[in-house]
């Protein structure tokens, strides 16, 4: 993200389980991000809050994205977890976790170098037909740059989950925008997309299952 060189990401979607302790929970998490980066396993971290009008499973309100340059992205998470066991970390206030997963980078389009992602849209997808998976991924290599041309995004990066659970999408695309209203960016983009002719839109995605499109605004 934001032009940082990386091989994959750890994605965490969560929320405070106790509204009365939400501020304490937020403070703990800011300290936690610093501790994760101090392990040296992840070299960049970003924190977002969900945009108004969007929902994530288990009512998650926040998104954290940790970037690594390790080839073994699943192993990076395991090593980070082990490293944190040996730090002086205060107890975390009650938390709800709806997603904790590692993803390997497939491709990246656009240029995020030196740019700040004030908002992101997370798009979770699957291919429902293994025989068409190559065609599905080829289509996405066309679709991503097409979205950048139409909408106010400057970069899109695609990932594949290391070990997706049965309830989890296999593929993730992160669209980055300089605007601080990513939900509006996405809605405006879709209005424009569906106002186009089939020829302008291009071919439909083969065998795609859309799990969700969720907009998040930058916190830090």
C-alpha positions in Angstrom: 0.0 0.0 0.0 1.0 3.6 -0.6 3.8 2.4 -2.8 5.6 0.4 -0.1 7.4 -2.7 -1.5 5.9 -5.8 0.2 5.1 -9.4 -0.5 1.9 -9.7 1.5 -0.2 -8.4 4.3 -1.8 -9.3 7.6 -5.4 -8.1 7.7 -7.2 -7.7 11.0 -10.9 -6.5 11.2 -12.1 -6.0 14.8 -14.1 -3.9 17.2 -14.3 -3.0 20.9 -16.5 -5.5 22.7 -17.4 -3.0 25.4 -18.6 0.4 24.2 -17.8 1.9 27.6 -14.2 1.0 27.0 -13.9 1.9 23.3 -11.5 4.7 23.9 -9.3 2.5 26.1 -9.4 -0.2 23.4 -8.4 2.3 20.7 -5.5 3.5 22.8 -4.3 -0.1 23.4 -4.5 -0.8 19.7 -2.4 2.2 18.7 0.3 1.0 21.1 -0.1 -2.5 19.7 0.6 -1.4 16.2 3.9 0.2 17.4 4.9 -3.0 19.1 4.1 -5.1 16.0 6.4 -2.8 13.9 9.1 -3.0 16.5 9.4 -6.8 15.9 10.8 -6.0 12.4 8.6 -8.6 10.8 6.1 -6.1 9.5 7.5 -2.8 8.2 4.4 -0.7 7.7 0.9 -0.6 9.4 -2.2 1.4 8.7 -5.4 1.7 10.7 -8.9 2.5 9.4 -12.4 2.9 10.7 -15.5 1.7 8.7 -17.3 4.2 6.7 -20.9 5.2 7.4 -23.4 3.0 5.6 -21.1 -0.1 5.4 -21.0 -3.2 7.5 -18.5 -6.0 8.2 -19.3 -9.4 9.7 -19.5 -9.5 13.5 -20.0 -5.7 13.4 -16.3 -5.0 13.0 -15.6 -1.2 13.1 -11.9 -1.1 12.4 -9.4 -2.4 9.9 -5.6 -2.8 10.4 -3.3 -3.7 7.5 0.3 -4.8 8.3 2.8 -5.2 5.4 5.7 -7.6 5.3 8.5 -8.3 2.8 8.9 -11.9 3.9 8.1 -14.6 1.3 6.3 -16.8 3.9 3.5 -14.4 4.8 1.7 -17.0 7.0 5.0 -17.7 8.8 5.5 -13.9 9.4 2.3 -13.8 11.3 3.3 -16.8 13.4 6.7 -15.3 14.1 5.2 -12.0 15.1 2.8 -13.7 17.5 5.7 -15.5 19.1 7.7 -12.3 19.3 4.9 -10.4 21.1 4.8 -13.1 23.8 8.1 -11.8 25.0 7.1 -8.1 25.2 5.6 -6.2 28.1 2.1 -5.8 26.6 -0.8 -4.6 28.8 -3.9 -6.7 28.7 -6.1 -5.8 25.8 -9.6 -4.5 26.6 -12.4 -6.8 25.4 -12.3 -7.1 21.6 -14.3 -8.7 18.8 -12.3 -10.2 15.9 -14.2 -10.9 12.7 -11.1 -11.5 10.5 -7.4 -12.2 11.1 -5.8 -13.5 8.0 -2.6 -13.3 5.9 -2.5 -12.7 2.2 0.1 -13.0 -0.5 0.4 -10.2 -3.1 -0.6 -11.2 -6.6 -0.4 -7.9 -8.5 -0.5 -4.2 -8.2 -1.7 -1.4 -10.5 -1.3 2.3 -10.2 1.4 4.3 -8.4 1.1 4.9 -4.7 4.7 6.2 -4.1 4.6 9.1 -1.8 0.9 9.2 -1.6 -1.3 8.8 1.5 -4.4 6.5 1.4 -7.0 8.5 3.2 -9.5 5.8 2.4 -9.6 2.2 1.1 -12.2 -0.1 -0.3 -11.7 -3.8 0.5 -13.2 -6.1 -2.1 -13.5 -9.8 -1.2 -14.1 -12.3 -4.0 -14.0 -15.9 -4.9 -14.0 -17.9 -8.2 -16.8 -20.4 -8.0 -15.5 -22.6 -10.8 -11.9 -23.9 -10.5 -11.8 -24.6 -14.2 -12.2 -20.8 -14.8 -9.9 -19.6 -12.1 -7.2 -18.5 -14.5 -9.7 -16.7 -16.6 -11.1 -15.0 -13.5 -7.6 -13.8 -12.5 -6.9 -12.6 -16.0 -10.2 -10.6 -16.0 -9.2 -8.9 -12.8 -5.9 -7.8 -14.4 -8.1 -5.9 -16.8 -10.7 -4.8 -14.3 -8.4 -3.2 -11.7 -6.8 -0.7 -14.1 -10.2 0.0 -15.6 -11.5 1.0 -12.2 -8.5 3.3 -11.7 -9.4 5.1 -14.9 -13.0 5.6 -13.9 -12.9 6.2 -10.1 -10.9 8.3 -7.7 -8.4 5.6 -6.7 -4.7 5.8 -7.3 -3.7 2.2 -6.7 -5.2 -1.3 -6.5 -3.4 -4.3 -5.1 -4.7 -7.9 -5.3 -3.9 -10.7 -2.8 -4.7 -14.3 -2.3 -5.3 -15.8 1.2 -2.7 -18.2 2.5 -5.2 -20.6 4.1 -8.7 -19.4 3.6 -11.4 -20.8 5.9 -14.6 -22.1 4.4 -16.4 -18.9 5.4 -13.6 -16.6 4.0 -13.1 -15.2 0.6 -10.0 -16.4 -1.2 -9.2 -13.2 -3.0 -8.8 -9.6 -1.7 -8.4 -6.4 -3.6 -7.5 -3.1 -1.8 -8.3 0.1 -3.7 -6.6 3.2 -2.3 -8.0 6.7 -2.6 -6.6 10.2 -1.6 -10.2 11.2 -0.7 -11.4 10.9 2.9 -14.8 9.7 1.8 -14.1 6.3 0.2 -17.7 5.2 0.6 -18.8 8.0 -1.6 -16.0 7.3 -4.1 -17.3 3.7 -4.4 -20.9 4.7 -4.7 -20.2 7.3 -7.3 -18.0 4.9 -9.2 -20.7 2.2 -9.4 -23.2 4.8 -10.6 -20.9 5.7 -13.4 -20.0 2.1 -14.1 -23.7 1.0 -14.5 -24.5 4.0 -16.7 -21.9 2.8 -19.2 -22.8 0.6 -22.2 -21.8 -3.1 -22.0 -19.1 -2.3 -24.6 -17.6 0.4 -22.4 -17.8 -1.8 -19.2 -16.1 -4.7 -20.9 -16.6 -8.4 -20.2 -18.2 -9.7 -17.0 -16.1 -11.5 -14.5 -16.2 -15.3 -15.1 -17.6 -17.3 -12.2 -17.1 -14.6 -9.6 -18.7 -14.6 -6.2 -18.6 -11.2 -4.5 -18.4 -11.6 -0.7 -18.4 -7.9 0.0 -17.1 -4.4 -0.7 -16.4 -2.4 2.4 -15.1 1.2 2.6 -12.8 2.3 5.4 -11.5 5.8 6.4 -8.0 6.4 7.6 -7.3 6.9 11.3 -3.5 6.7 11.3 
